[in-house]
Amino acid sequence: VDEGAGSERIKIEMPRGLDLVVLHPDAAEDSSRREVYQSLGVRNCPPAIVCDAIEKAQTTPGTKFVSDLLSYFELLFWFSHKFLIGARYTLVANTSGGIYANSNRLFMRSNQPYHAEYLLCLAENSQYNKHFLDEMYQASSVSTRSRGGVTWEQWLCDVAGVRWYPTLSDPEDRKSVV
């Protein structure tokens, strides 16, 4: 993804660890090189294939790079609105504590009253950082964008399952208090 110009420019690099063969960006930008590659059968990759490859990389055990995890999220946000209405992913994200966790078990960083970070007084309890999404996600270059009528923060909550505050009831049994 490379759209816009100046301060409005969004550029998302192709992450490593995807089961895709990717042409070097310099080769893709040069029109004569691009024609040679196209004559050899190289094609543009549809967004659905990129999203499928990301989902596979997310669920495959092995080393995951912090920058790749962010790029996975950004690319899913950028492309998934085209074909995944109402879908939820099981994604792995980097936490503020420097570990990886399922995104649906993480909280957003916020000092707002009743948000998890404020409720847990993280300033005094740094051990809780492992339960919070790394700040780089909320500071992402796509955080100011909307795709398919969904903002980045809405996508993080609705699709990736990140929460602002702890649930007070069991999602399986609404009558049960956690």
C-alpha positions as CSV (number, residue, x, y, z in Angstrom):
1,V,0.0,0.0,0.0
2,D,1.4,3.4,-1.0
3,E,-1.3,6.0,-1.3
4,G,-1.4,9.8,-0.9
5,A,1.3,12.4,-0.6
6,G,3.0,14.4,2.1
7,S,1.6,14.1,5.6
8,E,-1.4,12.3,4.2
9,R,0.7,9.5,2.7
10,I,0.0,6.0,3.8
11,K,2.7,3.4,3.1
12,I,2.4,-0.2,4.4
13,E,5.3,-2.4,3.7
14,M,4.8,-6.1,2.8
15,P,5.6,-8.0,6.0
16,R,8.0,-10.9,6.1
17,G,6.7,-14.4,7.0
18,L,3.9,-14.5,4.4
19,D,3.7,-17.5,2.1
20,L,3.9,-15.2,-0.9
21,V,6.6,-14.4,-3.4
22,V,6.9,-10.6,-3.6
23,L,8.6,-8.6,-6.2
24,H,11.0,-6.0,-4.9
25,P,9.3,-2.6,-4.8
26,D,12.1,-1.0,-7.0
27,A,11.5,-3.6,-9.7
28,A,7.7,-3.0,-9.6
29,E,8.0,0.7,-10.0
30,D,10.2,0.6,-13.1
31,S,7.7,0.2,-16.1
32,S,10.1,-1.7,-18.3
33,R,11.1,-4.1,-15.6
34,R,7.4,-4.5,-14.6
35,E,6.6,-5.5,-18.3
36,V,9.3,-8.1,-18.2
37,Y,8.0,-9.6,-15.0
38,Q,4.5,-9.5,-16.3
39,S,5.6,-11.4,-19.4
40,L,7.0,-14.0,-17.1
41,G,3.7,-14.4,-15.3
42,V,4.1,-12.1,-12.3
43,R,0.7,-10.6,-11.4
44,N,-0.8,-8.2,-8.9
45,C,-2.0,-10.0,-5.8
46,P,-5.6,-9.6,-5.0
47,P,-6.3,-8.3,-1.4
48,A,-8.1,-11.5,-0.5
49,I,-5.0,-13.5,-1.1
50,V,-2.9,-11.1,1.0
51,C,-5.5,-11.3,3.9
52,D,-5.5,-15.2,3.7
53,A,-1.7,-15.3,3.8
54,I,-1.7,-13.0,6.8
55,E,-4.3,-15.1,8.6
56,K,-2.2,-18.2,7.9
57,A,1.0,-16.5,9.1
58,Q,-0.8,-15.4,12.3
59,T,-1.9,-19.0,13.1
60,T,1.4,-20.7,12.1
61,P,3.8,-21.2,15.0
62,G,7.2,-19.7,14.8
63,T,9.1,-16.4,15.1
64,K,7.1,-13.3,14.6
65,F,8.6,-9.9,14.1
66,V,7.1,-6.9,15.9
67,S,7.0,-4.8,12.7
68,D,5.4,-7.6,10.8
69,L,2.6,-8.0,13.4
70,L,1.8,-4.3,13.0
71,S,1.9,-4.6,9.2
72,Y,-0.4,-7.6,9.4
73,F,-3.0,-5.6,11.3
74,E,-2.6,-2.6,9.0
75,L,-3.0,-4.6,5.8
76,L,-6.0,-6.5,7.2
77,F,-7.6,-3.2,8.1
78,W,-6.8,-1.7,4.7
79,F,-8.2,-4.6,2.6
80,S,-10.6,-6.7,4.7
81,H,-13.5,-4.3,4.4
82,K,-13.9,-5.4,0.8
83,F,-15.0,-8.9,1.7
84,L,-15.1,-9.5,5.4
85,I,-18.2,-7.8,6.7
86,G,-18.8,-8.7,10.3
87,A,-15.8,-11.1,10.4
88,R,-13.5,-11.4,13.4
89,Y,-10.0,-12.6,13.3
90,T,-8.0,-14.5,15.9
91,L,-4.8,-12.4,15.7
92,V,-1.5,-12.2,17.6
93,A,-0.4,-8.8,18.6
94,N,2.6,-7.3,20.4
95,T,1.9,-6.1,24.0
96,S,3.3,-3.2,25.9
97,G,5.2,-5.8,28.0
98,G,7.1,-7.0,24.9
99,I,5.4,-10.3,24.5
100,Y,2.8,-11.7,22.0
101,A,-0.8,-12.4,22.9
102,N,-4.1,-13.0,21.2
103,S,-5.5,-9.5,20.4
104,N,-9.0,-10.5,21.8
105,R,-7.4,-10.7,25.3
106,L,-5.7,-7.3,25.1
107,F,-6.8,-3.8,26.1
108,M,-6.2,-0.4,24.4
109,R,-4.0,2.1,26.1
110,S,-6.1,5.0,27.5
111,N,-6.1,7.3,30.6
112,Q,-9.9,7.8,30.3
113,P,-11.9,7.0,33.4
114,Y,-13.3,3.4,33.3
115,H,-10.9,2.3,30.6
116,A,-8.7,-0.6,31.6
117,E,-5.4,1.3,31.9
118,Y,-6.9,3.9,34.2
119,L,-8.8,1.3,36.3
120,L,-5.6,-0.8,36.8
121,C,-3.4,2.3,37.6
122,L,-0.6,1.1,35.3
123,A,1.6,4.0,36.4
124,E,2.1,2.0,39.6
125,N,1.7,-1.5,38.2
126,S,4.0,-2.0,35.3
127,Q,3.5,-5.8,35.4
128,Y,0.1,-5.3,33.8
129,N,1.6,-4.1,30.6
130,K,1.5,-7.6,29.2
131,H,-2.3,-7.2,28.9
132,F,-2.2,-4.0,26.8
133,L,-1.8,-3.5,23.1
134,D,1.6,-2.0,22.3
135,E,1.3,1.8,21.8
136,M,2.6,1.5,18.2
137,Y,-0.8,0.1,17.1
138,Q,-2.7,3.1,18.3
139,A,0.0,5.4,16.8
140,S,-0.1,3.7,13.4
141,S,-0.1,5.8,10.3
142,V,-3.5,4.3,9.4
143,S,-5.0,5.5,12.7
144,T,-6.4,8.6,11.0
145,R,-8.1,6.7,8.3
146,S,-11.4,5.0,7.7
147,R,-11.9,2.0,5.4
148,G,-15.4,0.9,4.4
149,G,-16.9,3.2,7.0
150,V,-14.8,1.8,9.8
151,T,-12.1,3.7,11.7
152,W,-8.8,2.0,12.8
153,E,-9.9,2.0,16.4
154,Q,-13.3,0.5,15.5
155,W,-11.5,-2.2,13.5
156,L,-9.1,-3.0,16.4
157,C,-12.1,-3.4,18.7
158,D,-14.7,-5.0,16.3
159,V,-12.5,-7.3,14.2
160,A,-9.3,-7.8,16.3
161,G,-11.2,-7.9,19.5
162,V,-9.1,-5.4,21.5
163,R,-11.1,-3.9,24.4
164,W,-11.1,-0.5,26.2
165,Y,-12.4,-1.9,29.5
166,P,-12.8,-5.3,31.1
167,T,-16.1,-7.0,30.6
168,L,-18.4,-7.1,33.6
169,S,-20.4,-10.0,32.5
170,D,-19.7,-13.4,30.9
171,P,-20.3,-13.0,27.1
172,E,-21.7,-16.6,27.1
173,D,-24.1,-16.0,30.0
174,R,-25.2,-12.4,30.3
175,K,-26.7,-13.1,33.8
176,S,-23.3,-14.1,35.2
177,V,-21.0,-11.4,36.5
178,V,-17.3,-11.8,36.0
